[in-house]
Amino acid sequence: MTRKFTTQRLLSAVAAGVILLASTTIALAEPITVTDIAGRTVELQKNPQKVVLGEGRMIYTMALLDQEDPFQRVVGWKDDMIRFDPDAYRKYLEVFPAASTLPNFGSPYSGEWNLEAVIALGTELVVMNLGNLLRAQESGIIEKLEAAGVATIFVDFRQDPTQNTVPSIQLLGRILDRRDEADAFTDFYQRQMKQIYSRVSEIPADERPIVFIENAAGYDPNRCCRTYGAANLGRLVDLAGGRNWGSLKFPGFSTSVSLEAIFADDPSVIIGTGANWSEANPATEAVLFGYEATEDLVQERLRGLAAREGWSELSAVRTGRFHSVYHQFYNSPYHFVAMQAFAKWLHPDLFEDISPEETMRELHETFLPIEYSGVFWGTLNKEG
């Protein structure tokens, strides 16, 4: 009887402790109301511990805020980072091997998304990309999540990155209780961008070269070309002291263009984008930029792109103004590095003292939990 009584008292004490802990947790939970980048008013609990990422490449941003472990509160994601930026995935996996166990929910805007599994995980927050706002609204996924008590927010590093990066970082910093980290990065971001803004404003219009951006150059060897309008990397070209060819030709984010149009205009500068797509598409001829890239392979791929039929006659190839840059900058808060590279390519004398390499290194050493390695931009070496 004594043992039974003692056990009962112990169980009662444990139960009371659990209730007290739960009550304390509830008391400490701080409900907040935020306005996301889509202009939506969202109510949620501050500092959620279970987050699902609508895109895997949002880890680029989570790493700036949860610097000790970007995966610590991520309970699911989409596999786009694994497929289209495997170098980065492996880099993170070396430090955070538990990332390999994250479930892939696919796209939250399509029928493949397993809503029941997301809810069953106890998900508190789903982070989505502004560019997919319409698809999310049409699919009804926002309402379904809200009905299950799961908050959704939209951030943007792709549609209008120069305007939305700082508010997106600040929004996440507030929600994740990482205000100090958000402030530190946005200060760094603004300092890097202003190094360009402060000089470009003095460049006369007739000294701003026309730049053609080839989106995913060589990804499909049999298809060319897509380019950006006055948005995303196209906007970065304009802000870096160039005149983006696409901005002059069409409204909107991006479009397909004919080779004949490019050859007829013969732009002064050509910038392609590339990444390690060799695992998703073994036939790709793109420049395989990333944490595992080498200078020799970058030059080999650049020579291949420049040797496509008709391209060798373009001014940009003949004058050594044929460049390429890491494609994933287009959907990342790190795009200021690409903008600095653009500025140096377009106006080398004016930006002689700017070093994208040093900026990229400082970004990693100060804000990211992985070490810097690889190659992320390059210029065709005519002598190579």
C-alpha positions in Angstrom: 0.0 0.0 0.0 2.8 2.4 0.8 4.5 1.8 -2.5 1.2 2.3 -4.4 0.4 5.5 -2.4 3.9 6.8 -3.1 3.6 6.0 -6.8 0.2 7.7 -7.0 1.6 10.8 -5.3 4.6 10.9 -7.7 2.3 10.6 -10.7 0.1 13.3 -9.4 3.1 15.6 -8.8 4.3 14.9 -12.4 0.9 15.6 -13.8 0.7 18.8 -11.8 4.1 19.8 -13.1 3.0 19.1 -16.7 -0.1 21.2 -16.3 2.0 24.0 -14.7 4.5 23.9 -17.5 1.8 24.0 -20.1 0.1 26.9 -18.4 3.5 28.7 -18.2 4.1 28.1 -21.9 0.6 29.4 -22.8 1.2 32.4 -20.6 4.6 33.1 -22.3 3.2 32.6 -25.8 2.9 36.1 -27.4 0.3 36.6 -30.0 1.3 39.2 -32.6 -0.3 40.8 -35.6 1.8 41.5 -38.7 1.4 42.7 -42.2 3.2 40.4 -44.7 4.7 41.4 -48.0 1.4 40.7 -49.8 -0.3 43.3 -47.6 -2.2 40.7 -45.6 -2.9 41.1 -41.9 -1.9 37.9 -40.1 -2.3 36.9 -36.5 0.0 34.3 -35.1 2.1 33.3 -32.1 5.5 34.8 -31.9 8.6 32.6 -32.1 6.9 29.5 -33.8 8.9 26.3 -33.3 7.3 24.4 -36.2 7.7 26.0 -39.6 7.1 24.7 -43.2 8.9 26.4 -46.0 7.0 26.7 -49.3 10.4 26.7 -51.1 13.5 24.9 -49.9 15.7 27.8 -51.0 14.2 29.9 -48.2 16.9 28.3 -46.1 19.1 31.0 -47.6 17.1 33.4 -45.5 16.5 31.2 -42.4 20.3 30.9 -42.1 20.6 34.6 -41.6 18.2 34.5 -38.7 18.6 31.1 -37.0 22.3 31.2 -37.4 23.1 28.4 -35.0 20.9 26.0 -36.9 18.7 27.2 -39.8 16.8 23.9 -39.7 16.0 24.0 -35.9 12.3 25.0 -36.4 11.8 23.7 -40.0 9.7 20.6 -40.1 9.1 20.4 -43.8 9.9 22.0 -47.2 10.0 21.7 -50.9 12.9 19.9 -52.5 13.9 22.7 -55.0 17.2 23.3 -53.1 18.1 19.7 -53.3 17.4 19.5 -57.0 18.5 22.9 -58.3 21.2 23.9 -55.8 22.7 20.6 -54.7 26.0 22.2 -53.8 24.4 24.4 -51.2 22.3 21.5 -49.9 25.4 19.4 -49.4 27.2 22.3 -47.8 24.4 22.6 -45.2 24.1 18.9 -44.8 27.8 18.7 -43.7 27.0 20.9 -40.7 23.3 19.9 -40.1 22.9 16.3 -41.1 19.4 16.1 -39.7 18.3 18.2 -42.7 18.3 14.9 -44.7 15.2 13.8 -42.7 13.0 16.7 -43.6 9.9 15.7 -45.4 9.4 17.1 -48.9 5.8 18.4 -49.3 6.2 19.6 -52.8 4.6 22.8 -54.0 1.9 24.2 -51.6 0.1 25.7 -54.6 -0.6 22.3 -56.3 -2.5 19.2 -55.6 0.6 17.3 -54.7 0.8 19.1 -51.3 -0.1 16.9 -48.4 -2.1 19.3 -46.2 -3.0 16.6 -43.7 0.6 15.8 -43.1 1.5 19.4 -42.7 -1.2 19.8 -40.1 -0.4 16.5 -38.4 3.2 17.8 -37.7 1.7 20.6 -35.5 2.9 23.2 -38.0 2.4 26.7 -36.7 3.6 28.7 -39.7 3.9 28.2 -43.5 6.2 30.7 -45.3 5.3 31.3 -49.0 6.7 33.2 -51.9 5.0 36.4 -53.0 5.3 35.4 -56.7 2.9 32.5 -56.0 0.3 34.6 -54.2 -2.4 34.3 -56.9 -1.9 30.5 -57.2 -2.2 30.2 -53.4 -5.4 32.2 -53.4 -6.8 30.2 -56.3 -6.0 26.9 -54.7 -7.7 27.8 -51.4 -4.7 26.6 -49.4 -4.5 29.8 -47.3 -8.0 29.4 -46.0 -7.5 25.7 -45.4 -4.4 26.3 -43.3 -6.1 29.1 -41.4 -9.1 26.8 -40.6 -6.6 24.3 -39.1 -4.9 27.0 -37.0 -1.8 27.4 -39.2 -0.7 30.9 -40.1 0.7 31.7 -43.6 2.9 34.7 -44.5 4.3 35.8 -47.8 7.9 37.1 -48.3 9.6 38.2 -51.4 13.2 38.0 -52.7 12.3 37.5 -56.3 9.5 39.7 -57.7 10.9 43.0 -56.4 14.0 42.1 -54.4 15.4 45.6 -54.0 12.2 46.9 -52.4 11.1 43.8 -50.5 14.2 42.2 -49.1 14.5 44.5 -46.1 10.8 44.3 -45.1 10.8 40.5 -45.7 13.8 40.0 -43.4 12.4 42.4 -40.8 9.0 40.5 -40.9 10.7 37.2 -40.3 12.9 38.6 -37.7 9.9 39.8 -35.7 7.9 36.6 -36.1 10.9 34.3 -35.3 12.0 36.5 -32.4 15.3 37.2 -34.2 15.1 41.0 -34.3 18.8 41.6 -33.6 19.9 39.2 -36.4 17.4 40.8 -38.8 18.7 44.3 -37.9 22.3 43.3 -38.3 21.8 41.8 -41.7 19.6 44.5 -43.1 22.2 47.1 -42.0 24.8 45.1 -43.9 22.5 44.7 -46.9 21.8 48.4 -47.1 25.4 49.3 -46.8 26.4 47.0 -49.7 23.6 48.3 -51.9 24.3 52.0 -51.2 27.9 51.6 -52.3 26.4 51.1 -55.8 23.5 53.6 -55.6 25.7 56.5 -54.5 27.8 56.3 -57.6 25.4 55.1 -60.3 23.3 58.2 -60.0 26.1 60.3 -61.5 26.5 58.1 -64.7 25.0 59.8 -67.8 22.4 57.8 -69.7 24.7 57.5 -72.8 27.4 55.9 -70.7 25.1 53.1 -69.5 25.7 50.0 -71.8 22.8 47.9 -72.9 22.9 44.5 -71.1 21.2 41.3 -72.2 20.6 38.8 -69.4 20.1 35.2 -70.5 18.1 33.5 -67.9 19.4 29.9 -67.2 21.8 30.0 -70.1 22.4 26.6 -71.5 20.0 24.8 -69.1 18.3 23.3 -72.1 20.9 23.1 -74.9 18.2 23.2 -77.5 16.4 26.2 -76.2 17.2 29.9 -76.2 16.4 32.4 -74.7 14.5 33.8 -71.8 15.3 37.1 -70.2 14.2 39.5 -67.5 12.2 42.7 -67.8 12.5 45.6 -65.4 12.3 43.2 -62.4 14.6 40.9 -60.5 18.1 40.7 -62.2 16.9 43.1 -64.9 16.2 45.7 -62.2 19.7 45.0 -60.7 21.3 45.8 -64.1 19.5 49.1 -64.3 20.5 50.0 -60.7 24.1 48.9 -61.4 24.5 51.5 -64.1 23.3 49.6 -67.2 20.3 49.5 -69.4 18.6 46.2 -69.3 17.7 45.0 -72.8 14.5 43.4 -71.5 13.4 46.5 -69.6 13.5 48.4 -73.0 11.5 45.7 -74.8 8.6 44.5 -72.8 6.7 44.9 -69.5 6.5 42.2 -66.9 8.9 39.9 -65.1 10.4 37.7 -67.8 9.7 36.4 -71.3 11.1 34.3 -74.2 12.9 36.2 -76.9 14.2 35.1 -80.3 17.9 34.8 -81.2 17.2 37.0 -84.2 16.2 39.9 -81.9 19.3 39.5 -79.8 21.6 39.3 -82.8 20.0 42.3 -84.5 20.5 44.5 -81.4 23.9 43.1 -80.5 23.9 44.3 -76.9 27.2 45.5 -75.5 27.2 43.2 -72.5 25.8 39.7 -72.0 25.2 38.1 -68.6 24.0 34.5 -68.4 22.8 32.8 -65.2 23.9 29.3 -64.2 23.9 26.9 -61.3 24.7 23.2 -60.7 21.8 21.8 -62.6 23.7 18.8 -63.8 22.0 16.5 -61.3 18.4 17.7 -62.2 19.3 17.8 -65.9 22.4 15.8 -66.9 22.3 17.2 -70.5 22.7 20.8 -69.3 25.4 23.0 -70.8 24.9 25.7 -68.1 27.8 27.2 -66.1 27.7 25.1 -62.9 28.1 27.8 -60.3 27.9 27.0 -56.6 29.9 25.9 -53.6 31.6 23.1 -55.5 32.4 25.0 -58.7 35.9 25.5 -60.0 37.4 28.2 -62.1 38.5 25.8 -64.8 35.0 24.3 -65.2 33.4 27.8 -65.2 35.7 28.8 -68.1 35.0 25.6 -70.0 31.2 26.1 -69.8 31.5 29.8 -70.7 33.5 28.9 -73.8 30.8 26.4 -74.7 28.0 29.0 -74.4 30.0 31.6 -76.4 30.6 29.0 -79.2 26.9 28.5 -79.9 26.0 29.2 -83.5 26.2 32.9 -84.1 27.2 34.0 -80.7 30.9 34.3 -81.4 30.1 37.3 -83.7 28.4 39.3 -81.0 30.2 42.3 -79.6 30.0 41.1 -76.0 31.9 38.0 -76.9 34.4 39.7 -79.1 35.2 42.4 -76.6 35.4 40.3 -73.5 32.1 41.4 -72.0 30.5 38.0 -71.9 29.7 37.1 -68.2 27.7 34.7 -66.1 26.5 34.7 -62.6 25.0 32.3 -60.0 21.3 31.8 -60.9 20.2 31.5 -57.3 21.0 35.1 -56.6 17.7 35.8 -58.3 15.7 34.4 -55.4 17.9 35.2 -52.5 18.6 38.1 -50.0 22.2 37.8 -51.2 21.5 39.5 -54.6 23.6 42.5 -53.6 26.7 40.4 -54.4 25.4 40.0 -58.0 24.7 43.7 -58.2 28.3 44.5 -57.2 29.6 42.1 -59.8 27.3 43.8 -62.4 28.6 47.2 -61.4 32.2 46.2 -61.8 31.5 44.6 -65.2 29.7 47.7 -66.5 31.9 50.4 -65.0 35.2 48.8 -64.0 37.0 52.1 -63.3 34.2 53.6 -61.2 33.9 50.5 -59.1 37.5 49.5 -59.0 37.5 49.4 -55.2 34.4 47.2 -54.8 35.1 43.5 -54.4 32.2 41.1 -54.7 34.6 38.3 -53.5 35.3 40.1 -50.3 31.6 40.9 -49.8 30.6 37.2 -50.3 33.3 36.2 -47.9 32.2 38.7 -45.3 28.6 37.6 -45.7 29.5 34.0 -44.8 31.9 34.8 -42.0 29.5 37.2 -40.3 26.0 35.8 -41.0 26.1 32.3 -42.2 26.8 28.9 -40.5 28.6 27.5 -43.5 32.0 28.3 -44.9 32.5 30.1 -48.2 33.8 28.1 -51.1 33.3 27.6 -54.9 32.7 30.1 -57.7 29.6 32.3 -58.1 30.3 34.5 -61.1 32.8 34.6 -64.0 33.9 36.3 -67.2 34.9 34.5 -70.4 38.7 34.5 -70.6 39.4 35.1 -74.3 42.9 33.8 -73.9 41.7 30.5 -72.3 
